[in-house]
Amino acid sequence: MKKDKQQLDFEENLSQLEAIVAKLESGKLKLDEGVGLYEEGVKLYQQCRKRLGEIEKKITQLNENLDENEFN
């Protein structure tokens, strides 16, 4: 199955977010660097949450269509 751009973007964003978390947890950053990374991480988190919400909505719609088709 070919992955679409949104799925790749999600996976890429998640990978970047995980890398940011690891850097922040290392405790080896200067304060300004940490704040900048934290800000970037928040943006990536928001993008991931948005995409997951879209996927959840799509799955809900598919399930509703499946339920409707079972009774027809």
C-alpha positions in Angstrom: 0.0 0.0 0.0 1.4 3.4 -1.0 1.6 5.9 1.8 0.1 9.3 1.0 1.8 12.6 1.8 -0.4 13.3 4.9 0.6 10.0 6.4 4.3 10.6 5.6 3.9 14.1 7.1 2.4 12.7 10.3 5.1 10.1 10.7 7.8 12.7 10.0 6.3 15.1 12.5 6.0 12.4 15.1 9.7 11.4 14.5 10.8 15.0 14.8 8.7 15.4 18.0 10.3 12.3 19.5 13.8 13.6 18.7 12.9 17.0 20.4 11.6 15.2 23.5 14.9 13.2 23.7 16.9 16.4 23.4 14.8 18.1 26.1 15.1 15.2 28.4 18.9 15.0 28.0 19.2 18.2 30.0 22.2 19.3 27.9 20.6 22.3 26.3 20.9 25.9 27.2 17.7 27.6 28.4 17.1 29.5 25.1 17.7 26.3 23.0 15.3 24.4 25.2 12.6 27.0 25.0 13.0 27.1 21.2 12.8 23.3 20.9 9.8 23.2 23.2 8.0 25.7 21.1 8.8 23.7 18.0 7.6 20.5 19.8 4.3 22.2 20.7 3.7 23.0 17.0 4.5 19.5 15.9 2.2 18.1 18.6 -0.6 20.3 17.5 -0.1 19.1 13.9 -0.1 15.5 14.9 -3.3 15.9 17.1 -5.0 17.6 14.2 -4.2 14.7 11.8 -5.2 12.1 14.4 -8.5 13.9 14.8 -9.1 13.8 11.0 -8.3 10.1 11.0 -10.6 9.4 13.9 -13.4 11.3 12.1 -12.8 9.3 9.0 -12.8 6.0 10.9 -16.1 7.0 12.6 -17.7 7.8 9.3 -16.5 4.4 7.8 -17.9 2.6 10.8 -21.2 4.4 10.5 -21.4 3.5 6.8 -20.6 -0.1 7.7 -23.4 -0.2 10.3 -25.8 1.3 7.8 -24.9 -1.2 5.1 -25.4 -4.1 7.4 -29.1 -3.3 7.8 -29.8 -2.6 4.1 
